Amino acid sequence: MADRRQIVRDSYAAYAAGDRRYFEERLSDDVIFSAPPDPRLDRDGYFERCWPGAGRGQVFEIVRLIEFGDEVIVTYETDTSAGRRGRNTEIFTFDGEDRITRTEVYFGWDLE
């Protein structure tokens, strides 16, 4: 079985690098992505709405990384687009192996 925690870590590095190929391989065809402004996006919706923010060299400092069943829960800190420092939590659900079937994003707060 794949190391799901490493897949999640690698997904943040791939996003920061703009490595869309990584996500093309890791997202299931029926993936659902939800964040407060964009609930229940399908795969195409994710790439349309979220991918334009990729490739900006963001640094995600992982604070918490917990695997529980088919889920990996991650809390990270990063610089926000408003120039502040923020903290968010995301839940990745896997298909039983190494493909992501669901991502839930919970926005946190400014740390500064």
Summary of the structure (lengths in Angstrom):
residues: 112
radius of gyration: 13.2
end to end distance: 39.5
largest distance: 39.5
contacts: 310
relative contact order: 0.22
helix: 28%
strand: 46%
